[in-house]
Amino acid sequence: KDANAPQAVAKGSIPRAARCGLVAVSSAIAESATFPIDFAKTRMQLHVGRQSFYTALATALRQEGVGAVYAGLPPAVMRHVVYSSLRISFYEDFREVFTRYT
């Protein structure tokens, strides 16, 4: 057999590198979509008195711009990508071990 030939993949199985890549992309998309929600939640917690979600987000957008809302996105995406990739990979590996030996 050729050592450089692609390995056959069992039906329903995704290679680890592809799985990590898919998890990384989906994590980045999810974090990007939900980041403004977390931003507004934090602003609501820091605000003295009661403030609605929409008021917190609209005030920040109006006074500081879109860049302020997404200022902390890169570290949040990196954290989420690493965490999710490890979590899914370990889950799949442990599931395979436990299903094989039980």
Backbone as a ProteinNet text record, in pm:
[ID]
protein_1_A
[PRIMARY]
KDANAPQAVAKGSIPRAARCGLVAVSSAIAESATFPIDFAKTRMQLHVGRQSFYTALATALRQEGVGAVYAGLPPAVMRHVVYSSLRISFYEDFREVFTRYT
[TERTIARY]
82.1	0	86.6	32.2	99.9	81.5	191.5	185.3	117.1	118.9	58.7	-86.7	-138.7	-277	-372	-484	-578.8	-633.4	-652.3	-704	-854.7	-901.9	-1046.2	-1110.2	-1223.8	-1294.4	-1417.9	-1436	-1553.8	-1679.9	-1784.3	-1911.3	-1958.5	-1991.8	-2038.5	-1927.3	-1802.7	-1689.6	-1625.6	-1586.1	-1517.8	-1376.9	-1275.9	-1138.5	-1122.6	-1035.7	-1016.6	-986.3	-898.5	-862.1	-983.1	-1060.3	-1179.5	-1282.3	-1297.1	-1391.2	-1351.8	-1222.1	-1175.2	-1195.9	-1172.7	-1194.2	-1340.1	-1428.9	-1572	-1619.6	-1569.8	-1605.6	-1553.5	-1431.9	-1374.6	-1457.6	-1495.9	-1575.6	-1712.2	-1778.1	-1911.1	-1904.3	-1798.2	-1781.2	-1760.2	-1680.4	-1655.2	-1783.6	-1862.6	-1989.9	-2085.6	-2095.8	-2187.1	-2144.9	-2017.6	-1969.3	-1991.1	-1967.5	-1989	-2136.2	-2224.4	-2367.5	-2420.2	-2365.6	-2417.7	-2338.2	-2228.9	-2144.6	-2217.8	-2297.1	-2369.9	-2465.8	-2519.1	-2607	-2527.2	-2409.9	-2323.8	-2277.1	-2245	-2204.1	-2314.7	-2437.9	-2550.2	-2576.7	-2564	-2582.6	-2483	-2357.6	-2254.3	-2283.4	-2326.1	-2361.4	-2478.5	-2575.1	-2688.8	-2643.2	-2547.5	-2497.7	-2418.7	-2349.2	-2267.5	-2348.7	-2465.8	-2548.9	-2614.9	-2612.3	-2679.1	-2827.7	-2909.6	-3053.4	-3090.2	-3216.1	-3265.3	-3247.7	-3209	-3193	-3229.3	-3307.8	-3347.7	-3233.2	-3246.3	-3147.1	-3135.4	-3249.5	-3249.6	-3194.1	-3224.8	-3172	-3020.1	-2970.7	-2825.8	-2753.9	-2806.9	-2743	-2755.8	-2874.2	-2895.3	-2810.9	-2800.2	-2718.7	-2572	-2521.8	-2382.2	-2358.7	-2449.6	-2433.5	-2437.7	-2527.7	-2542.6	-2422.1	-2378.1	-2272.3	-2131.8	-2113.1	-1978.3	-1957.7	-2064	-2052.7	-2043.8	-2052.2	-2049.3	-1915.1	-1807.7	-1674.8	-1664.1	-1732.9	-1729.3	-1798.3	-1907.2	-1981.5	-1897.1	-1820.2	-1739.6	-1592.3	-1557.6	-1416.9	-1353.7	-1427.4	-1372.6	-1395.4	-1437.2	-1470.2	-1350.7	-1234.9	-1125.5	-1085.8	-1064	-1030.4	-1145.7	-1267.9	-1383.3	-1392.9	-1367.1	-1370.1	-1258.9	-1140	-1028.1	-1058.9	-1113	-1148.1	-1252.8	-1352.7	-1461.2	-1414.3	-1328.6	-1277	-1195.1	-1104.2	-1019.9	-1105.6	-1191.4	-1276	-1365	-1434.3	-1528	-1457.3	-1344.3	-1269.1	-1222.7	-1169.7	-1124.5	-1242.1	-1348.9	-1465.1	-1525.2	-1544.5	-1603.8	-1508.5	-1380.1	-1283.2	-1274.8	-1264.9	-1259.5	-1388.3	-1501.4	-1629.2	-1632.4	-1595.8	-1598.9	-1502.2	-1381.6	-1282.7	-1331	-1382	-1431.4	-1554.1	-1639.8	-1758.3	-1716.5	-1617.3	-1568	-1509.8	-1431	-1370.5	-1478.2	-1573.2	-1675.4	-1769.3	-1800.6	-1889.6	-1816.7	-1687	-1609.8	-1596	-1577.2	-1547.8	-1663.7	-1781.1	-1895.4	-1998.7
-118.9	0	125.5	229.2	357.9	428.1	470.2	535.9	671.4	733.3	866	859.8	740.1	726.2	764.4	826.8	863.6	740.5	753.5	644.6	632.1	510.7	488.6	531.5	596.7	644.6	559.2	512.3	431.2	514.2	446.6	514.6	585.2	713.2	791.1	852.2	825.9	878.9	993.2	1095.4	1210.4	1212	1229.8	1236.2	1347.6	1324	1417.5	1558.9	1574.5	1708.7	1779.1	1706.1	1764.5	1799.4	1712.6	1738.7	1864.8	1879	1999.2	2123.9	2113.3	2226.7	2267.3	2169.7	2199	2259.9	2207	2261.7	2404.8	2430.3	2564.5	2664.8	2628.6	2719.4	2743.4	2637.1	2654.4	2732.2	2712.6	2788.2	2936.1	2967.2	3107	3174.9	3104.9	3161.3	3182.2	3083.9	3094.3	3207.9	3218	3324.5	3461.1	3473.4	3601.1	3642	3545.5	3575.5	3610.7	3548.5	3571	3674.1	3722.3	3816.1	3945.1	4004.3	4125.4	4101.1	3980.9	3948.5	3951.7	3889.9	3889.8	4031.1	4108.9	4248.2	4327.1	4315	4388.1	4340.8	4210.7	4157.7	4218.6	4228.1	4287.3	4434.6	4507	4647.7	4663.4	4573.7	4578.6	4554.9	4464.6	4434.6	4551.7	4625.2	4737.8	4865.2	4871.5	4991.6	5000.9	5121.8	5144.7	5162.3	5085.2	5088.5	4984.8	4986.3	4889.5	4943.3	4855.4	4890.8	4767.6	4785.5	4671.9	4630.7	4510.4	4459	4551.2	4587.9	4670.7	4810.2	4866.2	4997.5	4991.7	4889.4	4875.6	4863.4	4780.7	4760.1	4883.8	4943.1	5061.5	5178.6	5198.4	5307.8	5289.1	5166.8	5139.9	5161.3	5113.6	5131.2	5278.8	5352.7	5494.2	5576.9	5551.5	5632.7	5587	5456	5402.9	5336.9	5299.1	5237	5085.5	5026.6	4880.8	4824.1	4898.5	4851.4	4825	4904.6	4885.2	4755.5	4724.3	4602.5	4478.6	4482.8	4367.3	4378.5	4473.7	4494.4	4371.8	4299	4182	4050.7	4056.7	3934	3840.8	3889.5	3795	3704.6	3756.2	3662.8	3569.2	3617.3	3531.1	3417.5	3447.3	3343.6	3242.2	3289.3	3196.5	3104.8	3159.3	3078.9	2974.1	3016.9	2927.5	2818.9	2853.8	2756.5	2649.2	2691.6	2594.6	2507.2	2570.5	2495.9	2396	2441	2353.6	2242	2273.2	2169.7	2059.8	2098.7	1999.1	1919.4	1987.7	1921.8	1819.1	1857.9	1766.3	1651	1681.3	1575.1	1473	1521.3	1428.3	1348.6	1414.7	1344.5	1231.6	1260.9	1159.2	1045.5	1079.6	975.5	886.3	947.4	868.3	786.4	842.4	768.6	645.4	662.8	549.2	440.5	481.3	383.7	311.4	386	324.1	234.7	273.1	188.6	63.3	73.5	-40.9	-145.7	-101.3	-194	-219.9	-174.5	-203.2	-285.3
0	0	0	-60.6	-64.9	69.1	132.9	263.2	254.9	138.2	122.7	76.1	53.4	7.6	120.3	87	191.9	263.4	391.4	472.8	451.9	453.7	443.9	574.8	565	682.4	702.2	825.4	855.6	834.6	794.1	768.6	896.1	883.1	997.1	1079.1	1043.5	1118.2	1040.8	1112.1	1051.4	1106.7	1022.6	1073	1176.9	1273.5	1385.3	1337.5	1240.2	1192.4	1129.5	1052.6	991	1097.9	1196.1	1305.9	1381.2	1412.1	1481.8	1396.8	1267.7	1178.8	1172.6	1162.5	1159.1	1290.2	1400.7	1531.8	1544.8	1497.3	1506.2	1426.9	1306.2	1222.8	1285.5	1328.9	1387.9	1519.1	1597.1	1721.2	1693.3	1593.5	1558.2	1511.1	1432.2	1384	1501.9	1588.5	1702.8	1796.3	1823.9	1913	1850.5	1721.6	1652.1	1654.6	1641.3	1640.1	1778.5	1882	2016.7	2096.9	2043.8	2118.3	2156.4	2066.8	2107.4	2224.7	2236.7	2349.2	2479	2477.5	2596.2	2628.3	2525.6	2544.7	2615	2565.8	2625.3	2768.1	2792.5	2927.7	3024.4	2981.4	3066.1	3092.5	2989.7	3007.5	3104.1	3096.4	3188.2	3332.3	3351.1	3485.1	3542.8	3456.7	3502.8	3523.5	3464.9	3472.7	3610.1	3668.3	3795.7	3767.8	3832.6	3807.6	3703.1	3664.2	3565.9	3424.7	3335.7	3194.8	3112.9	3008.3	2925.6	2833.7	2781.6	2687.1	2566.3	2510.1	2389.2	2415.5	2531.6	2566.7	2581.6	2647.8	2666.8	2533.2	2444.7	2315	2226.3	2222.1	2137.9	2185.1	2315.9	2369.2	2332.2	2346.7	2312	2162.9	2080.1	1934.7	1896.5	1955.7	1922.4	1972.1	2094.9	2154.1	2117.4	2097.9	2077.2	1941.8	1875.4	1743.7	1749.4	1630.5	1617.4	1663.4	1639.5	1679.5	1828.2	1908.6	2054	2093	2023.6	2055.7	2026.3	1918.9	1879.2	1918.9	2006.1	2043.1	2107.6	2187.4	2256.4	2184.1	2059.7	1987.3	1962.4	1916.5	1887.2	2004.1	2124.9	2233.1	2268.7	2256.6	2286	2184.8	2058.7	1954.8	1979.3	2010.9	2035.5	2153.6	2261.1	2377.4	2339.8	2267.3	2230.8	2133.5	2039.2	1942.3	2013.6	2101.9	2173.1	2264.2	2341.8	2435.7	2362.4	2260.4	2189.8	2115	2052.7	1980.7	2074.8	2188.8	2285.7	2341.4	2375.2	2433.6	2337.4	2213.4	2115.5	2084.2	2068.9	2038.3	2150.8	2275.7	2388.1	2399.7	2377.8	2384.4	2281.6	2157.9	2052.9	2082.8	2130.8	2163.1	2276.8	2383.2	2495.9	2457.2	2375.9	2331.3	2251.6	2166	2087.1	2176.6	2275.7	2367.8	2446.5	2501.2	2584.4	2503.7	2380.9	2300	2251.1	2233.9	2186.9	2297.5	2422.5	2530.6	2625.1	2590.5	2678.8	2604.7
[MASK]
++++++++++++++++++++++++++++++++++++++++++++++++++++++++++++++++++++++++++++++++++++++++++++++++++++++

